[in-house]
Structure formats: structure tokens, C-alpha cells
């Protein structure tokens, strides 16, 4: 028996059961879901930090989209806010590292 005790993608139980194993799971409450998403985001960021792959970047983005929707926003609103901040403050393309500021 493999214990997981974590939020998984929707099709994971089906994938497990199609391999002849049994998947035991339950549906989280909204509060539990948000907590699990926050934990999942940390997990996915750590996996990206180890691997740096496009696949891990996609996992981080998928969790961010889920958090966005769970908090009542749409992906479109998230992207609009990202663009707004880009226009106001810029992106990271210039690779600037601020050492300090003074009066």
C-alpha cells in the first residue's frame, strides 16, 4: 500500500484503478481544498526547483489556475492582472537585481 495523503489531479484515481490497483480518496471541503492547494503549490515549486523542466512549470501553472478559480477569479482575470502589472511595473526581462535604494 502506497500512502499519498495529498491533492491529486482529477484523473489520478482512474489511472491508478486502470492499472489494477485500488484508489481510496475523498472530496475535500472548500476550506480543505484551499489548504491542500497551497500545500500543492509548494510541492510543485520544489519539484520545479529540482528539475527546471517545462513539465514542472506546467504543474505550477495548473495549481495557480486552480487556486485562482477556488478564490473566485477566472484565468482571464488572472492574466489581465498579470498584464496590468507588466504594463505598470514591467517584467523581469532586463534581469535587474536591486542592491539597495537610498534617500
N, C-alpha and C positions, 0 to 999 in steps of 0.2 A: 504494500500500500504506500503510495506517494502522497504525503500531506503537502498541500499548497497554501491554503488559507489566504488567498489573495483574489483581487478582482481580475477577471479574465475577459477576453473578447467573447462576444456573443456566441460564436460558433465552436468554441473550445469544447464544451461538453459533447457536442455531436462528433467532433473529431476524435475525442477520447473513446466514445462508445463505438464508433465505426472501426476502431482497432481491437474491439472485443473486450475492452475494459469498462468498468462502471465509473461514471462521474457522479459524485454526490455534491450538490450545490443548493443554494437558496437565493432568493431575490432579496436584495438589500432595501431598507427603507431609504428615503431621500437623504436623511442625515448620515446614515451609514455609508451611502453611496458617495456623498461628497468627501467624507473622511477617507474612504478607500481610493477615490480618485487622486486626492492629494498625495497619499502614500504611493500610488501607482506612478504618479508623475516623478517623484523622487527616484523610484526604481528604474524608470525608463531613462532618466537623465544620467544616472550612474552607469547604466548599460551603454549609453551613447559615449560617455567619458572613457570607458574602457575600449570601445570598439571603433568609434568615429565613423560608422557606416551610414549610408543613406537609409538602410532599413531601420536602424535605431533612431535616426532623425524622424522618420515617418511615424514611428511608435510614439515619440514625444509629442508630435503634432496631433496625432489621433487622441491622445489623452487630453491635450489642451483643448481640442474641439469638444470633447465630452464634458470637461469642466465648464467651458463656456455655455454649453446648452443646459447643463444642470443648474447653472446660476441664472438661467432665464434669458441668455443672449443667443444670437444666431451667429453662425460662422461669418455671415456677411457683415454683421455689426463688428465682430472682432477684426476682420480685415479692414473695415472702414476706419476703426480706431487706430490700427497699425499704420495705415496710410496717413491719417491726420497727424500722428506723432512724427512720422517720417518727414512730412512737409514742415512741421513746426520746429523739430529738433534735429532732423537729419537721420541718417542710418549709421552704419559702422564702417562703411567702405573706405574711409580715409585712414582707418587704423589708428586713431588718436588715443593716446594714453595720457590722461591728465595727471600731472605730478602734484601740483598744488595750485591754489589761487591765493591772491593777497589783496589787501585793501588799497 
